[in-house]
Amino acid sequence: MFILTYECLNFDDDQLPEFVESISNHFYGKRIILNDRIARGDYKLIPFQNGFYAYVSNYILQQDFSIELSVAKEGYLALHINQITAGVECSMSLNGKAISFDDKIITTVFLTGSRDSFVLSGSKGACVNRLKIMIPVSWLTKNLPAFDEDMLNNYFALQEKRLFTDALDATYRSMVDRVMNTEDNDFYLPVSQEIVTVITERFFNRLRIKMQKNQWGNELDKSA
């Protein structure tokens, strides 16, 4: 088994060459090709001019794994969009609460903050396609009417239930696929930025509607 700190690449000196075969710099960001012994595929870091940035992952795990996928970055929220074909064993853990997805196709859309811990673990053979959008809170408060602190706090209070509050429907899939398959040159960077922004707006608009419905339902229950 290998244990990977996803963002920081905090490896011992003898582990790093085994994991990374090459790192390519492009105008749009960085692309890391993974060593075939551990995983077949790559992931990309794409920064945007509006302060957003995205991690695009596309690989098949060749060993049992435990991957820390959260980022302790103050002032940012992380929107996770997962399309994962699990191996014989696979689980997601949010703040220590694990949910099993053994031998299933996993599709989740959820949000984490800087203090959250999100870990993906399981057996080899898992096929991982992930888009993680890092969203500046300052951008949300300035540009998105659907965002407010109370709603966010109520959402975070759901704990691991956050994994099931939104669905990866056809609209999400279409936009995510366009970002994941963007050409490796700077011409497409503004296009990808626009799509990432629309995905973010859609998530928060849908979240506000669902949280309001949930609150209304709770009030009805209390009055019954």
VENJO-V898752 format. One line per field, one symbol per residue. phi: phi as a letter, one per 30 degrees, with the letter a starting at -180 (. if undefined). A space follows every 10 residues. Layout:
phi=???
//
This chain:
phi=.bcbdeddhd cdeddedddc dabccbddlb bccddddcac kabbcbdbdd jdabcccaac dcbebbbdcc bdbdibcccc bcbbcddeba bcbchiccbd behbccbbba cbcdcdcbbc blcdjdccbb bccccddddd ddcbddcadd ddddddddhd dedbdbcddd deeddddddd cdddaddddd dddddddded ddeddddedd dddddddddd dddd
//
